[in-house]
Amino acid sequence: MELNPKQKEDVIEMIHSYVQSVGLKLTDAYNALKQSWTWRIGSATIHVYIETRVSGGGYSRDYLRIFSPLIQTPVGNELSFFRYLLESNDSNLGVKLSIMPNSNWVFATYERDIKGMDYDELSTCIADLEWWADKLDGELQSMFPNMY
């Protein structure tokens, strides 16, 4: 069972509209080969993808994934660092802090199934992640300087 392909096309168009609405050039932000968008807001680099996940039975779901690298995992004082990340996950609503497999980077991440998504929700999700990423990258780097 596949999701409506029109929904994915609609979300792609919404992302294009968002990029242009914040004054970015689509030609600078969109990578057609990777089918992804990348731009900078303040000190943060924002990445946007639509990722398809296939589950058992051949059913697939498309997810909006927005993420930004914040800081490399520090060497030394890891317990304090990871505790801070977990506590931040509890208080920083709408964003999660994660480490992707085979990476030593901490990311601010937002994900949502695109089913039923409209432009207002999409733009709120992206703008929230932009705000959190720009805030958290500096915050983490000042709290855990020169530890990586």
C-alpha positions in Angstrom: 0.0 0.0 0.0 1.5 3.3 -1.1 0.8 6.8 0.1 -0.9 9.1 -2.4 2.0 10.3 -4.6 0.2 13.6 -5.1 0.7 14.3 -1.3 4.5 14.0 -1.8 4.4 16.4 -4.8 2.3 18.8 -2.8 4.7 18.8 0.1 7.6 19.4 -2.3 5.8 22.4 -3.7 5.2 23.6 -0.1 8.9 23.4 0.7 9.7 25.3 -2.5 7.2 28.0 -1.4 8.6 28.2 2.1 12.2 28.6 0.8 11.1 31.4 -1.5 8.9 33.0 1.2 11.9 33.5 3.5 13.9 35.2 0.7 16.1 32.3 -0.4 16.7 31.4 -4.0 15.3 28.0 -4.8 18.3 27.4 -7.2 20.6 27.9 -4.2 18.7 25.8 -1.7 17.4 22.8 -3.7 19.6 19.9 -4.8 17.6 18.0 -7.4 20.0 15.1 -7.5 19.6 14.5 -3.8 16.0 15.8 -3.7 16.9 17.9 -0.7 17.0 21.5 0.4 19.9 23.1 2.4 20.3 26.7 3.7 21.8 28.7 6.5 19.9 30.6 9.2 22.2 32.5 11.5 24.9 30.0 12.5 22.8 27.0 11.7 22.7 24.9 8.5 19.3 23.5 7.8 18.7 20.3 5.8 15.2 19.3 4.6 14.3 15.9 3.0 11.3 13.8 2.4 12.3 10.3 3.4 10.3 7.2 2.5 10.3 4.3 5.0 9.0 0.9 4.0 7.6 -1.3 6.7 6.5 -4.9 6.7 4.0 -5.8 4.1 5.3 -3.4 1.6 3.6 -0.4 3.1 5.5 2.9 2.8 5.2 6.2 4.5 6.8 9.5 3.6 8.3 11.7 6.3 9.3 15.3 6.3 12.8 15.4 8.0 14.3 18.6 9.0 17.7 18.6 10.8 20.7 20.7 11.6 24.2 19.6 12.8 24.9 21.3 16.2 28.1 20.1 17.7 30.5 17.1 17.5 30.2 14.7 20.3 32.8 15.9 22.9 35.6 13.7 24.2 35.8 13.9 28.0 32.8 14.7 30.3 30.5 12.6 28.1 28.2 11.7 30.9 27.5 15.4 31.6 27.1 16.1 27.9 24.6 13.2 27.2 22.7 14.0 30.3 22.3 17.6 29.1 21.1 16.4 25.7 18.5 14.1 27.3 17.2 16.9 29.6 17.1 19.2 26.6 14.9 16.7 24.8 12.4 17.1 27.6 12.3 20.9 27.6 12.9 21.9 24.0 9.5 21.2 22.6 9.1 20.3 18.9 12.7 19.3 18.4 14.7 16.3 19.4 18.5 16.0 19.8 19.9 12.9 18.2 23.1 11.3 16.9 22.8 9.6 13.6 24.3 6.2 13.1 28.0 6.3 12.2 28.3 9.9 13.1 29.9 11.9 15.9 27.6 14.9 15.3 24.6 15.9 17.5 21.7 17.1 15.4 18.5 19.1 16.1 15.8 17.0 14.3 12.2 17.3 13.5 10.2 14.5 11.7 6.6 14.0 10.8 4.6 11.8 8.4 3.5 14.1 5.5 0.0 12.6 5.4 -2.5 15.5 5.9 0.3 18.1 6.1 -0.7 21.6 5.0 1.5 24.7 4.4 0.9 26.3 7.8 2.1 23.2 9.6 5.1 22.7 7.3 6.2 26.3 7.6 5.8 26.2 11.4 7.9 23.0 11.6 10.7 24.4 9.5 10.7 27.8 11.3 10.7 26.1 14.7 13.7 23.9 13.8 15.5 26.9 12.3 15.0 28.8 15.6 16.1 25.8 17.8 19.1 25.0 15.7 20.4 28.5 15.7 19.9 28.7 19.5 21.2 25.3 20.4 24.4 25.2 18.3 25.8 28.2 20.1 24.5 27.1 23.5 26.1 23.7 23.2 29.4 25.0 21.9 29.6 27.5 24.8 28.7 24.8 27.4 31.1 22.2 26.0 34.0 24.1 24.3 37.0 22.5 22.9 36.1 19.1 24.0 36.1 17.4 20.6 
